[in-house]
């Protein structure tokens, strides 16, 4: 199982609007095709002196090929409205991980 995580850092003034957007728009668009599943949005706690809030948006994906297909065919249409709406008040980076069972 592949875990696809994008960590976002957002300005303090927009964090509630960001959460609402993620829950109402981003997650439904990202999971519509069924390629990304099991969405989970979580707040990331860090240093108290950091300005703003960090959030991890996590999905599971069957395999790397499926994630590559999602990136090639769907990611731009999902990320473009997010970036347009929040502009310079949001930054993010993605991590791809493989679940190890024990």
N, C-alpha and C positions, 0 to 999 in steps of 0.2 A: 504494500500500500504506500502511495506517495502522499505526502502532506505538502500542500502549497500554501505558504504563509506570506502575507504582505503586511509589513509593519508600517503604520502611518504615524506621523507626528503632526498634530494640528494645533493651531493657535487656540489659546484658552477661550477666546470670545466666540469661537464657532464650534466648540466640541459637541454641544447638544444638537446643533443642526447637522453636524457630521454623523453622529450616531443615528439620528432619524433617517438621514439620506441612505446610510449603509443598510439599515434594516428595511426600509420601504422601497428602495430602488436598486441599489448595487447588488445585494444578495439575490433578489429575484431575477435580475438580468443575468448574473453570473451563473446561476444554477438552472436557468431555463432549458438549456439543451440536455441537461443530465450528465454532461462530462465532468463537471465539478459537483461534488456532493458534500453532505454533512457540514454546512457552514457553521462557523463559530466566531463571533466577534468578542474580543476580550480586551480589557484595559490593561496596559502594561505599566507597572509601577517602577519608578526610577528615582533619581535624586530629587529631593525636594526643591532644590534651587533651579531646576530646569523649568523653563517657561513652557506652557502649553501642556498637552496631554498626548500620550502615545497609545495606540490601539493595534492589536494584532487581528488580522482578518485571515481566518484559516479555512481551507477546504481540503477534502480528501479527493484523490484522483486514482483511478485504477492502475495507471502505469505512466511512464514518461512519454510514450507515444500519444496517449490521450491528452496529456497536458500540452504537448507541442501542438496538437491539433486545435485545442482550445485557444492557445496563444496565437496561432496563425489565423484562425477564423473568427474569433469572438472577442478577444481581449481589448482590441482597439475601440470597438463600439461601446464597451463597458467602462473603460478607463477615461476616454475622452470627455464624457459629460461630467465625471467626477473632477477632473483637472480643470475643466472650464468653470465649473461652479465655485470651486474653492481656491483656484489660482495659487498665488504665492503663500497662502495660509496653510498649505499642506505639503508635506514631503513624504516619500515612502521608499521602501526597498523590499524586494521579494527574496524569499529563501525557499528552496526545494529540499525536502527531507524524505528519507525513506524510513518507514516504521520498522523497527527491529522487535520481533516477538521473542519472548523468553518463556 
